[in-house]
Amino acid sequence: MSLLFTLWLFDTLLTWGKWPLGADAEPSPAVLLREEIKPEEWRGYVMTTTVEGELRGEGEQKSAPVRIRGNGKHELAERILATSGGLPNRILRSYKQASVEVHVAGERLVKTLRPQRSCILYGRLPDGTRGFCPQGPLTRDELEIVTEHLAPSMLAGLLPGKVVTVGQSWKVTDAVLSEVCLLDAVVESQVEGKLLSIEDGFAEFAIQGKVRGIDKGAQVVLQLDGKGRYDRQSGRIVECRWVQEDERTAGWWNPASRLRIQAHLQHQKLAIPESECSRSDVLNPQMWQQPKAELLRLEVEGPKKIYRLTYGREWYILGETADHLMMRLVDQGVPIAQLTLTHWRRAVGNRTEQIAEFRKAVAATPGWKPDKLLHEGEVEAGERSAYRIVQEGKIGDQKIIQRFWLITTPRGEQLVMTVTLPPPQQQRFGDKDVELIKNLSFLPSP
């Protein structure tokens, strides 16, 4: 090796760090996006929701689309009580406010949560529904108000649970999407999260993609576009804006629809709720693992404030008029029977005369052609007796069974309950009408 080359190599080694051979690439900012679950911590939220779109008939029910719009306001606190697979599966909620206003077909409907039902245990139940009130039965409207809005504690599942850099993406799992999008099942999904920026102690992220799923018997296609703000100091999502383009076929009892749903959720500090949610029996795991049957039932107050009916969640209310309550029984997605509870006339005369009038009314049922009498007589239903006529026959060309009930209230009012079902569903239906009559209570005179 020549002396000249040796000197050059020595100088190179001494000055290597000074040579401008190219600067190292600046690393992308990174952040740990993960929410830790603290079981005894209450978290407060305020949320607004808007819905716009149309309801559409399908098949023989096809008609011009009906415009619908609505808005909801929820103010609540949540406490996670138990988890499964990294997601909350038992959440205690205390609602300060929960209301929904809907405008459809020229009508304005306002639905609110009663103060005496402000405590909710939320999570998926064996029948697929997602919550109940330990204070007593909810109405169907109340169940929807508290279980069909964006679930704050479930949003943590949208995060990757690891360190990510700005611009980096991650896959959102079907299990998370099922809970966040309130689906019974996810068939297919292509949804990703992406870290957008890190600034002033906050990380901004986006959730975008498409989901195909099933909900209450309807096929659902969702296009998601959400943005969230993560507070690095507290390790929480403190704000989320959620946009969901929602298109679905007709389900068990809902019509087909095409909707645009927008929700804005913000974390807010609040005092620990001092309410029914603080009771020891509410916090007892037994309350959730084996809730009393009466707490899982729903209730409805009939027209004219004459009666209150509690019923299983497999029954869906189709509509009400000044004298009628109409319901449908759905078992595992299959429509089984339809029921109409009618406020009839006041009782006149003795029981024999009342039954004779009832027989005449049954015989005059429009379009009904009975072929066979299956049963007639008094039936014990709990603490009361009701008169029942069961006939098999036809309406048009359709062969069906109809069960006609005459129920007399302590106030002398008479109710007629009519159950209509196809003969093959007779065994599956069993005595569900008897069960309903057992859970019928009469209200005092105003």
Secondary structure, 3 states (H helix, E strand, C coil): CCHHHHHHHHHHHHHHHHCCCCCCCCCCCEEEECCCCCCCCEEEEEEEEEEEEEEECCHHHCCCCEEEEEEEEEEEEEEEEEEECCEEEEEEEEEEEEEEEEEECCEEEEEECCHHHCEEEECCCCCCCCEECCCCCECHHHHHHHHCCCCHHHHHHHCCCEEEECCCEEECCHHHHHHHCCCCEEEEEEEEEEEEEEECCEEEEEEEEEEEEEECCEEEEEEEEEEEEEECCCCEEEEEEEEEEEEECCCCCCCEEEEEEEEEEEEECCCCCCCHHHCHHHHCHHHHHCCCHHHHCEEEECHHHCEEEEECCCEEEEEECCCEEEEEEEECCEEEEEEEEEEEEECCCCHHHHHHHHHHHHHCCCCEEEEEEEEEEEEEECCEEEEEEEEEEEECCEEEEEEEEEEECCCCEEEEEEEEECHHHHHHHCCHHHHHHHCEEECCCC
